[in-house]
Amino acid sequence: MIEYKKFILKNGLTLLAHRDRSSTLAAVNVLYKVGARSENPHKTGFAHLFEHLMFSGSKNVKSFDDELQVAGGESNAFTCSDYTNYYITLPKENIETALWIESDRMLYPNITQHNIDTQRSVVIEEFNQRYLNRPYGDVWLLLRPLAYKVHPYRWATIGKNIEHIKNATLDNAKCFFDLHYSPCNAVISIVSDMEYGKIYKLVEKWFGEIPARPASNCKFPQEPQQMEPRSLTVERKVPLTCIYKAYKMCRRENPDYYVCDLLTDIFAGGKSSRLYVNLVKNTNLFARANAFISGDIDEGLLTVSANLLPNVDVKKAEAAIESEIEKMRTEKVSEYELEKVKNKAEASHVYSETDILNKAMMLGYYEMLGNIDLINEELDYYRAITADDIMKVSKSVFADEKCSTLYYKSVN
């Protein structure tokens, strides 16, 4: 059970505080409700570029790393389709260093032409290394636009086209900041052994004078229902041919999300899972197999993937994958299988509550979802899932017309 207090500052900033008496550290997490889905389709990759820009110093803090090193802290950030997250951990006695840094870059980030040019080069190099020059690196650059035709999930966080970043201007960056990096579009969550009133006063001291600005109020086009299967075949110089079968699944707030999560654990949760035992271990078709969900706020993807052994016929391999999928649709999972993945989900949940940074991140995340109480209620959703639920959701999700298949073929 994670107890917390919620405050709303006059400028719209949301503060969530949790007192953890077991740690001498403090975790300060700032979540901005802006991700790749918030971007203009003709200017993609800006959320990720901005994550880099926000580490370029600010008006009163020339080097975040230097200040945090002196304070005994460390920081990092990440961007996804739905939001951007910045986090700092440091001794609780130095928490004001973190608040100083985060408030100053919320108000006065160094958005200059020099910094844009520098971070643009970094992002372009990242695009080349991670997506173009890495085996299987472009899978999601191919699979996303295959599965989505309207929703902004159709591009990855790196962007739809790297030319968008190459052509980014100073005015583009300033407009993006003004639109999305306002106090009312942010959630700050703090976990430390400090009284709630003291945390509030410190946040009010450092963030309270930041001017309020209107929320971005992005409206995302909803993806039409997929009415027929889609497929794409590409050839790449990679070690093994792969098959990716991506199925549309529910939104993050839907209770069926938890069923899909357990379903993929039954499929691919370790060496006793169905895909490992039935496809990898007991056949001569696959080197590995996996299943996972995207976890997106809007309608996401449940993906089943497999790497074929050399010289295996793709049709034969796909038939074996579909056989396992059909079993999930038509046969109830055993109580043993279900209990095993439930125990795993519970253990993961309990473990996540032992780390102050995890708790700070979770508080911000669930607040962004619009139901912070899920932080203490989600485990009940997992516990309540039955074998009938697994089969019912499998029948709905694993429909041929909802599937987008990428055949990623190995060539010499």
MARNUNU-683242 format. One line per field, with one value per residue (C-alpha): x, y, z. Coordinates in Angstrom, 3 decimals, m for minus. Layout:
// MARNUNU-683242
xx <- c(X|...)
yy <- c(Y|...)
zz <- c(Z|...)
This chain:
// MARNUNU-683242
xx <- c(0.000|1.462|0.039|0.314|m0.834|m1.873|m1.572|m2.363|m0.355|m2.009|m0.195|m1.698|1.317|0.305|2.387|2.272|4.186|4.866|6.774|9.234|10.822|13.138|15.403|17.900|17.488|14.924|13.457|12.154|10.240|8.805|6.457|5.333|2.204|3.865|5.157|5.493|1.708|1.548|3.589|2.625|2.759|5.020|7.360|7.883|10.654|10.367|9.405|12.558|14.696|13.349|14.334|17.905|17.539|16.342|19.770|21.545|21.469|19.205|19.494|20.734|22.096|24.837|25.570|23.037|25.615|28.088|25.516|24.163|27.629|28.362|24.998|25.674|22.834|22.168|19.535|18.177|15.077|13.125|10.518|7.761|4.685|2.561|4.802|8.303|9.812|12.724|14.028|16.638|17.763|19.979|20.416|17.264|19.260|20.053|16.550|16.470|19.228|16.862|13.975|16.208|17.303|13.815|12.156|14.835|14.629|10.827|11.062|14.372|15.753|18.667|16.837|19.436|20.446|23.775|22.065|19.571|22.405|24.313|21.374|20.136|23.488|23.177|19.656|20.631|23.573|21.251|18.860|21.668|23.098|19.905|17.555|19.564|22.915|21.680|20.201|16.388|16.667|14.049|11.375|9.169|9.771|8.069|5.541|4.017|2.850|1.642|m0.560|m1.670|m2.960|m4.405|m3.301|0.086|1.294|2.150|5.599|8.281|9.587|12.658|10.247|8.571|11.297|14.690|14.433|11.952|14.740|17.294|14.958|14.053|14.360|14.773|11.219|9.933|11.633|10.405|6.835|7.036|8.244|5.544|2.851|3.810|6.221|3.831|3.180|m0.374|0.967|3.395|3.245|6.002|6.155|8.491|9.336|11.427|11.409|9.958|6.702|4.099|3.775|7.503|7.531|4.665|6.408|9.614|7.803|5.807|9.078|10.744|7.796|5.054|6.229|6.421|3.688|0.657|0.106|m2.827|m2.669|m1.874|m5.189|m3.977|m6.760|m5.543|m7.289|m8.715|m7.589|m10.429|m11.220|m8.967|m11.188|m8.667|m5.215|m2.182|1.300|4.663|7.737|11.231|14.692|17.645|21.181|20.382|21.308|17.793|14.427|11.791|8.026|6.181|2.418|0.945|m2.694|m4.774|m5.631|m7.513|m6.542|m4.438|m7.418|m9.485|m9.589|m8.776|m5.297|m4.416|m5.717|m3.521|m0.540|m1.020|m1.785|1.617|3.295|1.603|2.934|6.464|7.173|10.322|11.522|8.330|6.156|4.146|6.117|9.463|8.374|6.159|7.989|11.630|12.342|10.130|10.519|13.382|11.773|12.693|15.714|13.540|9.973|8.386|5.094|4.561|2.177|2.948|1.201|0.113|m2.558|m4.666|m5.389|m2.130|m0.563|m0.096|2.803|3.938|7.380|9.715|13.197|13.364|16.262|18.190|16.455|13.081|10.070|8.296|4.817|5.507|6.852|3.901|1.491|3.165|2.809|m0.836|m1.471|m0.355|m2.509|m5.523|m5.059|m5.261|m8.486|m10.212|m8.799|m8.806|m5.420|m4.741|m5.079|m1.384|m0.406|m2.675|m1.524|2.104|1.796|m0.364|2.335|4.914|2.812|2.328|6.031|6.933|4.413|5.615|9.255|8.547|7.289|10.653|12.430|11.848|12.396|9.949|7.345|7.910|7.586|4.442|2.760|3.354|2.323|m1.003|m1.828|m1.239|m3.612|m6.279|m6.709|m3.933|m5.740|m4.664|m1.289|m2.928|m5.699|m4.008|m2.947|m6.618|m7.299|m4.606|m5.808|m9.388|m8.540|m9.938|m9.228|m12.518|m11.238|m8.058|m9.982|m12.576|m9.962|m7.885|m10.873|m11.338|m7.707|m6.417|m8.743|m7.203|m8.560|m6.797|m3.386|m0.526|2.304|5.865|8.004|11.576|13.612|17.315|19.399|23.129)
yy <- c(0.000|3.329|6.255|9.651|13.242|15.204|18.966|21.320|24.548|27.758|27.532|24.076|21.934|18.653|17.457|13.926|13.119|9.819|9.477|6.564|6.219|3.415|5.480|8.295|9.255|11.344|10.650|13.597|12.674|15.161|13.784|15.942|14.846|15.009|12.133|11.137|10.989|14.737|15.680|17.226|14.434|16.713|17.457|14.144|13.232|16.530|14.996|12.888|15.764|17.914|15.348|15.858|19.646|19.712|18.458|21.398|23.515|26.397|30.078|29.571|26.018|25.806|22.110|19.773|16.993|19.173|20.340|16.841|15.392|17.873|16.980|13.232|12.660|11.337|11.920|10.644|10.745|8.843|9.559|7.245|7.610|9.013|11.072|12.301|11.554|13.197|11.833|12.565|10.628|12.182|12.386|13.849|16.638|17.921|17.673|21.391|20.909|18.663|21.098|23.988|22.095|20.938|24.296|26.227|24.083|24.187|27.990|28.861|25.996|26.837|26.551|28.043|27.399|25.990|23.505|22.488|21.843|19.830|17.694|17.257|15.649|13.377|12.263|11.650|9.537|7.637|7.040|5.651|3.436|2.104|1.926|1.658|0.054|m2.444|m5.847|m5.689|m2.032|m0.821|m3.359|m0.774|1.775|m0.777|m2.397|0.754|2.281|m1.165|m1.502|2.144|4.237|7.279|7.370|9.004|5.671|5.046|6.539|5.678|8.147|8.774|10.129|9.104|10.579|11.714|14.622|16.163|16.478|17.574|20.415|21.429|25.176|27.309|28.587|24.988|24.134|27.226|26.597|22.981|24.077|26.737|24.271|21.310|22.249|24.219|23.600|22.383|19.768|18.378|16.091|16.196|13.225|13.077|10.112|10.785|10.566|14.045|15.398|16.141|19.737|20.309|18.756|21.013|24.132|23.258|22.639|25.845|27.698|26.469|26.045|28.298|31.420|29.753|31.431|29.375|28.680|26.994|23.222|21.845|19.919|17.623|15.645|12.440|10.934|7.546|4.594|3.063|m0.554|m2.815|m4.878|m7.102|m8.598|m6.671|m7.887|m6.601|m8.524|m7.037|m8.482|m7.495|m8.680|m10.192|m13.560|m15.053|m14.554|m13.216|m13.108|m10.380|m10.683|m7.537|m7.601|m4.605|m4.641|m2.410|0.932|1.027|1.978|m1.031|m3.970|m6.297|m4.749|m6.891|m9.998|m9.285|m8.791|m12.196|m13.763|m12.776|m14.101|m17.458|m17.331|m16.153|m15.792|m17.849|m21.325|m23.039|m20.808|m22.132|m20.547|m21.665|m25.228|m25.821|m23.813|m23.471|m26.546|m29.156|m28.224|m27.589|m24.401|m21.558|m20.099|m17.970|m16.747|m13.932|m12.175|m8.740|m5.803|m2.178|m0.730|2.382|4.681|4.452|1.245|m0.709|m3.802|m7.350|m8.758|m12.344|m12.675|m15.508|m15.959|m18.848|m21.288|m21.231|m22.732|m23.093|m22.516|m19.311|m20.695|m23.759|m21.597|m19.233|m22.156|m23.347|m19.873|m19.667|m23.115|m21.849|m18.757|m20.885|m22.991|m19.841|m18.919|m22.275|m24.009|m22.819|m22.324|m24.531|m23.211|m23.935|m21.768|m18.967|m19.046|m19.033|m15.823|m14.205|m14.908|m13.419|m10.267|m9.946|m10.432|m7.804|m5.390|m5.892|m5.563|m2.310|m0.809|m1.287|1.280|4.988|5.927|3.278|4.640|8.199|7.135|5.112|8.008|10.282|7.644|6.750|10.407|10.921|8.025|9.893|7.307|7.486|4.990|2.274|2.356|0.421|m1.324|m2.931|m6.026|m6.768|m6.695|m9.303|m11.498|m11.488|m12.785|m16.230|m18.836|m17.808|m14.216|m15.371|m17.323|m14.570|m11.868|m14.213|m14.761|m11.020|m9.980|m12.855|m12.183|m12.451|m9.093|m7.367|m8.732|m6.944|m9.319|m8.351|m10.964|m9.863|m12.132|m12.852|m12.536|m12.907)
zz <- c(0.000|m1.100|0.849|m0.787|m0.659|m3.711|m4.087|m6.969|m7.135|m8.337|m11.671|m12.292|m11.364|m9.738|m6.786|m5.418|m2.248|m0.496|2.752|2.774|6.205|5.062|2.820|3.315|m0.353|m2.167|m5.595|m7.604|m10.744|m13.239|m15.872|m18.778|m20.604|m23.988|m26.072|m29.687|m30.085|m29.286|m32.363|m35.644|m38.276|m40.334|m37.409|m35.644|m33.236|m31.343|m27.986|m28.039|m29.318|m26.515|m23.918|m25.105|m25.189|m21.592|m20.496|m22.163|m19.040|m18.080|m17.233|m13.670|m13.890|m16.491|m15.945|m14.344|m14.058|m12.183|m9.659|m9.099|m8.697|m5.919|m4.311|m4.553|m7.014|m10.491|m13.127|m16.405|m18.585|m21.214|m23.853|m25.056|m27.207|m24.390|m22.115|m21.239|m17.834|m15.989|m12.691|m10.053|m6.974|m4.315|m0.528|0.977|2.616|m0.891|m2.325|m3.053|m5.609|m7.572|m7.211|m8.301|m11.426|m12.408|m11.794|m13.667|m16.764|m16.628|m16.725|m18.418|m20.568|m22.818|m26.120|m28.438|m32.017|m30.802|m28.479|m31.149|m33.617|m30.999|m29.878|m33.442|m34.280|m31.246|m32.222|m35.862|m34.719|m32.368|m35.260|m37.391|m34.652|m33.089|m36.049|m39.266|m38.438|m35.873|m36.761|m36.601|m35.573|m38.048|m37.064|m35.340|m38.051|m40.300|m37.962|m36.487|m39.792|m40.835|m37.753|m37.488|m40.353|m38.551|m34.915|m34.130|m32.760|m36.402|m35.811|m33.244|m30.662|m32.840|m35.447|m38.669|m40.827|m39.584|m42.019|m39.583|m37.008|m39.587|m40.522|m36.941|m36.353|m33.263|m33.665|m33.906|m30.628|m28.789|m29.954|m28.808|m25.378|m24.977|m25.992|m23.824|m21.030|m18.864|m15.139|m15.781|m18.203|m15.623|m12.599|m9.993|m7.626|m4.660|m2.454|0.637|4.411|4.756|6.131|3.477|4.536|4.156|0.676|m0.361|0.943|m0.913|m4.181|m3.739|m3.103|m6.293|m8.680|m7.362|m9.199|m12.605|m14.686|m15.603|m19.283|m21.030|m21.382|m24.827|m24.995|m27.764|m29.417|m30.986|m33.999|m33.120|m35.176|m37.227|m36.527|m38.584|m40.849|m42.631|m42.014|m43.210|m44.047|m45.136|m46.277|m46.162|m46.687|m44.527|m43.817|m40.419|m38.885|m38.762|m40.389|m37.984|m37.929|m36.014|m35.576|m33.998|m32.844|m31.800|m28.096|m25.677|m24.148|m20.984|m18.802|m19.914|m17.441|m20.354|m20.333|m17.300|m19.026|m22.053|m19.748|m18.102|m21.460|m22.838|m19.678|m20.265|m23.803|m23.087|m19.371|m19.094|m20.044|m18.852|m21.040|m23.955|m26.761|m25.372|m24.658|m27.690|m30.337|m29.302|m27.220|m28.894|m32.556|m34.948|m36.218|m33.869|m32.133|m29.845|m29.424|m27.498|m26.728|m25.212|m24.996|m25.826|m22.764|m24.646|m23.225|m26.376|m28.277|m28.174|m29.656|m28.454|m30.433|m30.902|m32.463|m33.330|m34.804|m37.223|m37.395|m40.717|m43.754|m42.027|m44.278|m43.255|m43.889|m41.768|m38.957|m39.106|m38.970|m35.771|m34.204|m35.213|m33.740|m30.326|m30.730|m31.629|m28.495|m26.423|m28.203|m27.821|m24.724|m21.125|m19.548|m16.552|m13.031|m12.552|m15.531|m14.422|m10.806|m11.898|m13.908|m11.234|m8.664|m10.995|m11.465|m7.707|m6.986|m9.573|m8.096|m4.527|m5.566|m7.401|m4.149|m2.435|m4.608|m4.043|m7.682|m8.893|m6.502|m7.649|m11.280|m10.583|m8.792|m11.777|m14.285|m12.674|m12.153|m15.889|m16.619|m14.693|m11.929|m9.375|m7.134|m9.582|m7.858|m5.020|m6.946|m9.955|m8.073|m7.371|m11.112|m11.712|m8.847|m10.149|m13.637|m14.451|m17.122|m18.747|m18.949|m20.673|m23.300|m23.828|m24.391|m26.564|m28.844|m29.156|m29.595|m31.729|m34.646|m38.099|m39.185|m36.257|m37.167|m38.906|m39.834|m40.630|m42.381|m41.737|m43.969|m43.679|m46.843|m47.412)
